[in-house]
Amino acid sequence: MQEANQYIKTVEELSISVDDIARYVSPNGVEVPGFFIDATKVELEKIKDLKVKFGYHIFSSVVASDTLTIEGVTFNIGDEIFEAITNSERVGVFACTVSEELDSYLNSYNPQEDITEAYLSDIIGTVIVEKTTGVLSDYLYDLSKLEFLKTTNTQSPGNCGWDVDEQKKLFSILPNNYLGISLNDSGMMHPVKSISGIVGIGKKVKFKHSECNLCTSANCMYRTKPFNGKNL
């Protein structure tokens, strides 16, 4: 196993735009109300100095017959993810999460009293994790390129047929209390605005700039295109 690589950035460093938020408010391109845009700018300004955390470990791996084995732990990743990481020689296991202070702020609004703010902060939290995952993916890409290797898209338990319960297996091969993330009995993470997963690394792997048209997860929090219902 490679030595741990862990990083901290501010929300401002993620370069989140109003358009990033608007994509979740109106995924079909309907114009977002002006008051919502103004509220978004206010919220992003309030949290710009708060922190996000991310990290990864790189492992040798074996990909075969819809499974992935890392450190003797076998994951049942299913057809879609198996196809996505085929030809991987190594796997980067990663996690991204918000800091305790940022998590506290995102959950400070009462959904019954501060409806707009609570709804907006939930979306902002989702975009923060999405952007952090993108930064991590870039780090792994740059690192792999030094060895003339390529990287795949990130893949996570709970998406594309990979059972979210296997998140517990993923964390079993990471250091204890990794990035301060804890898991409940069903494998869900706390803070809620967290994500874990894998990135395939190898000479012959492929990165696809958009897989949303192929994904069967209708409610995926990272979907960038409307679900067409044809892949069920």
N, C-alpha and C positions, 0 to 999 in steps of 0.2 A: 504494500500500500504506500502511495506517495504521502509525504508530509502534508498536514492540513493546510489549506489555503483559505483564510477568512478575511473578509473585508467589511468596512463600514463606510457608507456614503450618506450625504444629506439628501432630503427630498429634492432640494433645488438642483443638485447635481444630476438628477434623473431627467431633467429637462421635460417635465410634464407640461403639456399644452392644454388649452381649453378644448381644442379639437379632440385630444385624447379622451377627455371626459365626455364630450358631446357624442362620441361614437357609441358609448354605452347607454346614454340617455335616449338617443335616437338612432338605432343601428340601421334603419332603413333610409336614412338621409333626410328625414323631416326636420325642418328648421327648429332649432332649440330656442325657447323663449329667452328674451334679453335678460330678464331678472335672474334666470338660472346661470347664464354666462357670468353676470356680475357676481353672483354668490360664489361661483367656482373660483374666480380670481381672488376673492377675499379669503376663501378657505386655503387655497394654495399658498398665499402669502403668510398666513398664520403658521403653517407647518413647514415652511421652507428650510428651517434649520434643524428640524427633527431628523432622526436617523433611521436608516434601514441597514440590515445585515445580510450578508450572503457568504456562502463558502462552498467548497467542493473538495472531494478526494478522487483520485484517479486509481482505478483498480484494473488488474488483468481480468478478463471475463471469457465466458464461453456462451455463445448464442447458438441454440439448436432446437428445432422442433417446437417453436412457439414458447420457448423458455430461455431464461437468462440466468446464468450461475455466476455469482460473485462471492469470493471468500467462502466457498462451500455452501452458500445460501442460494437456493433455486427459486426464481420468481416465475410465476405463470403469467407472462406478459400478453399472451393472445396473438391473434393473426396480424392485426394492424401494426402494433408496435414491433413485433418480430420482423415484419417487412421493413419498417422504418429504420431499424438498427442492424439489419443484415450486413455482414462483412465487417462488423466492428471488431477491432483487435483489443481495444480497451474500452472502459466505460467510466465516464465522470459521474459520480453520484453527488448531487447538489441539494442545497436547501436555501431558501430566501425567506426573510421575515421582517416584520416591522419591529422597531425597538419598543421597550416597555412604555416609554413616554409617548411615542406616536400611537401605539395601540390604545393607550388610555384616552388620548385626545379623540381618536376616531370613534370611540365608544361613549363619548361624553354627552352626546345628544339623546334626548328622550324621543323615541319614534312616535309617541302619541302626542307630544307637545311641540316638538321641533321637527315637523314632518319633512320639510324641504332639506334642512340641514342634515338630518339623520340619513336621509336617502342619498344625499350628495356625498357625505363622508364615507358611506359604504362603497359607493362607486370609486371615489378617490383612492380608498384603500386597495380596491381590486386593481386599479391602474398602477398604483405604486408597486405592487407585487409583480405585475406583468412587466413593467419597465425594469425592475431589478433583475428579473429573470433574463431579460434581453441583454443587460449589461454583463451578467455572468456568462451567458452564451458567447458573447464577444470575447471575454477573457479566455474561455476555453478554446475558442477558434484561434486566437492569436498564439496561445501557448502551443497548440497542436501544429500550427503552421511552421513553427520553428523546427519541427521534426519532419516536415514535409507530409503531414497528416491532415485529414479533413475531419469535420464534425457533422453530426446529424442535428435535426431539430431536438428540442427538449421534449421529453415524454414523462408523464406523471401518473402515479396511481390515481384511479378514479376517472381517468380519461381513456377513450378508445378501447374499452373492454378490459382494462387492467384494474382488477379489484382494489378499491381503496384500502381494504384491510391489509394489503401487502405493504402498505406504508410502514407498518410495524417492522417488517423484515428489513426494509430499507434503512430504518434508523438503527437496527440492530448491528449494522456494520459500520456505523458512524460513532464517533465518541459520545459518551454519555452527556445528556443535556445539551446537545448540539445546537449552538446559536440561541440557547434558551428556549427551544421549542419542546413542548410536551405533547403526548398523544393520549387520547382517551381510549376506551375499550374497543371502539369501532375503527380506530386508526385515524380519526380526525385530529388535526393539529390545533394547538393553541400557542400563540395567537392565531385567530382564525385567518387573518390576512398573512398567510404563509403558504409556501409551495415547496414540494420536494420532487425529486425525479432523477432522471438519467439523461446523459448525452453520449451517443455512440461516437467512438474515435477510431479512425483507421484510414488506410490509403484509398480504399474503394467505397467508402460510405458516401451518402448523398444528403445534401441539405435542400429542403423544399421550402421556398419562400412563403407559400401558403398551402396549408393542408385542410383548411376549414371545409372546402367543398367535398372532401373525402371522409371527414370525421363523422361518426355516428352518435356523438355525444351532443344531443340537442340543447342541453342546458349548460354546456361548458362555459365557465366564467371567462375564458380567454378567447372565445369565438369572435372572430373579426368579420365574418360574413353571416348573413341570416341562414338558419338551418332550413334546407329545402324539403326535408321529410322523406327524401327518396332513398336514403341509405339505411333505413331501419330493416 
